[in-house]
Amino acid sequence: MLLTTTELNGRYLAGIVNTYWMVTMGDDIQASLISADESVDPVLLLPDHLCYGAAKSSWVADRRAWPQFSAGRMPGPIKTIADVVLR
């Protein structure tokens, strides 16, 4: 499994194209999980407000999101990523 978390890797490997990386201080995670095993579908891992843009630019169909402003009431990025990795 390959977990990408940088803009260049996200663009190249998963097709994530958005301007969010340019206007933030990197405080939100945008990631993709890609397996060498073709029977395992790749997954985009994003804050909920980025899913629409990801759907328009990325070839990855499986998108898992977390609410950006849940103040700890909902699962955040770490739990979401861990759930996908440990499935």
Order of alpha helices (4+ residues) and beta strands (2+ residues): beta-alpha-beta-beta-alpha-beta-alpha
